[in-house]
Amino acid sequence: MLPGITHPDFAQAVNLHATPITVPLLNPVQVYVLSICHAAWETCEVLEVALETTAYPRFVSETLRPVMDKLDSVVARVVMPLMASIKKQLLSALVGSDTPSPPAAHRSLPVGAATTLPAKAINHIPTGLRGFASKIDPARKAFELICKDCREDGETWVASVVVAIIWKGLCVCTAKYNPDEKPIPGHAGGRAPSPEAIGRALASLTKEGVTAKIAPSGGVAAVGKMASSILPSRAVSRPSSPPRPKGTEIHPGGLNGASQLAGAIPPSAVALASLEALVTRLVIGLVQKPAPIAPAADDPTASEHLAREALAEALEAITSMRLVIAAMERGPAYLCDVNQHLKDDLEMPDAKDEMIVDAVEDVPAVLLFHLMGKRVNTALSTLRGRASQVDPALRSPAAVWGIAEEDYERQILSAFSVAEERARRVALVYKSELERLARELNGREEYHDARLWIKAFGLAVQARSGVPVALPGC
């Protein structure tokens, strides 16, 4: 295998520009090396099962374990570069920095010349996500080629890549969120699509052109070391929220009346629904749903359960952020009520409102703080220049710490787990900023809405991080 993995063609990017996907995704060197990798994985599996199910003399295990370690090394040296190539291209497409030229060794149609996505869904996908959408089916096919024969290990590899993609997608949507964006009318008048039409179109991404057949499970432990670092954390104030009702999963206006604002759909909610549908299409049939009851820590299936759970919670985080963004359109008083119930660990009287409480709990805390901060600054900006005093504004953590936004993203927003670990540091920054603003705006009635948003933000900080926030006059 050494000549293969050292060959220049092996290091080339997986061809996710292949549209239609009948064009080869892997070059001949990659296909050859991957066949050796699969043979090594299968051999290791057989040996593992044999050692676990048969009482061989000790010297047999001592002889075979080094061989199995070498086989694991072979698998890692092949799979990790290929998966890293797919991940890099998907992330680049997601943030809009993807280069359109395919690898020189491949022949394919120009990007966007053809697609296997359902036609009725394409028009509802925001322009900024269409480059990412064009790579979904090629990436899915590449995952099948690389991972599907490796069963539980393959599921873990796919989950680790897709969770990272979801995290970056959430960060991109948060950064692009604009509270002043004009909602899409939620009725069929004129050229505006209805929420139901958008929901049906995006739902077709998870139904048309994909299969839900899962590779059969093996009887040995998966290589799941990556799973422990990709599992999104949750707020600890309340128990895990129940599964979302049917109809809220891939439906940008599907809040069942909780926050549709007479049918208006925030464009950010449509973008999140599109991201959710595209990612779901990417993993259907490749990663199983997690078992309802988590296995014991010493159970052979514990590693793959963590990977499946990480993916399920990451997908739920997209849904939750969509619901929260839509709920924000109902105004600061509603968010104050929702956040107060979350802080006090109380249920809302209405089940639809309780769904929003669960969503606020499920959104990664740092991203929730960023969304709330944008709302505060938007409310403050509406009155800028009208008062004789210096215009108030909520500073970002990066500005408070005196670091560049790029450094902040690298230190805080690199992954689900990193953001959760450092959420309290971010909360402490916002605590001081919110308290400063509350003092500055105390008694200034022209900033009534801004003070309500500050109160809602303060309640969110307390509910999600446990950091107390004192807000006089709010």
C-alpha positions, 0 to 999 in steps of 0.5 A: 500500500505504501506506493499508493498512499505516497503517490501524488494522485492519492493526495488529490481532493475527492471530486465533489465537483462531479455532476452528475455523480456518474463521473468518478469521485475517486481517481484510480490510485484512491480506488486502489488504496481504498480497496486495500483499506477495506480488506484491512478493515475486514481482516481486523474485524474477523480477527477481533470477533475470533478473539472475543468469541473463542478461548484461544491461548494467550500467545495467540492474542499476543501475536495477533494484537500487533498485527491488528494494530497495524491493520488499524493504522492502514485504515486510518492512513487511508480513511482520514485523508479522504474524509478530511478532503470531503470535509474541507470542500463542504466547509469551503462551500458552506462559507462561500470560499469554494473554488470552482475548478475541479482536480486536474485528474478528473473530468466533470461538468462545470459546477452547477451544470447539473444536479441530482437534487429534486428540482422543486427544492432547488429554487427554495434553497438560498443562493448562499447555500447552493454551492454547498447543495451542489456537493451534497449528493457527490459527498454522500456517494463518496461517504458510501464508497469510503465508509458504508462497508465499514459499518459502525466505524463508518458511521462514526467517521461520517458523523464526525465530519457531518457534526463539524459541518453542522457546527460551521453552518450554525456559525455562518447562519448566526454571523449572517443573521440580520434582525432587520431582514425583511420576512418572506410573506407567508401566503401565496399572494403574488410571487411569495411562496407559502410556508407549506410550499417551502416546507414540502419542497425542502422535505423532498430533499430527504425523500427523493433520490436517496435510500434509507438502507443502513449497512448491517451492524457488526458484532464488535466495537467501533473505533469511536474515539472521535465521538466524545469530542463532537457531542454537543452539550446541553443546558443543565437546568432542565432534563432533555427535551422530548422529541419534536412533534412531527412537522417541525423538523424540515419546515421553515414555517412549521412552528404550528402557530407558535411564531409564524407572525401571521405567516411571515418567514424570516429568511434566516429560518429558511436558510436553516431549514435548507441546511437541515434538509441538505444535511439530512439528505447527506446522512440518510442511510449512512448513520442510524438513529441513536438507541432510546436508551444509552448503552453502558460505558463498557458496552461494545456499542457505546462508541457508535451510540455516542457518534449517532447521538452527536449527529442527532443532537447537532441536527436538533440544534439546527431545528432549535435555532430556526425556531428561536429566530422565528420566535424572536419576531414576536418581540422582546416581551415574548422572549422575556417570558420564554427565557424566564420560564427556562431560567425558573425551570417552569413549563409554559402553559401552551405546548407550542410555547413550551417548544420554543423554551426547549429550542432556546435550551437546545441552541448552543449557548454562545450562538444564542448569545450572539443572536440576542446581542444582534437583537439588542444592538438593532433595537439600540440603533433605531434611536441613534443620533436622536439623543445628546448622549453617546449612542449606547451599543453592546460590544462583542466579546472579541471587542471587550477582549481586544482580539480580532474576530478571526482569533475569537472564532478560532478560540471560541467557535471551533467546535460544539464542545469548545464553544460549550466549554467557554460559554461561561467566559462569553456569558461573563462578558455579556453580563458586564456589557448588559449591566453597563447598558442597563445603567446607561438606559435606566429611566430613558423611555425612548429605549423601552424596546431596547431595555426589554431586549436587554432583559430578555438577553440577561434572562437567557444568560442566567438560564443557559450559564447560571451567571446572575445578571443585575439589570436596574430599570429593565 
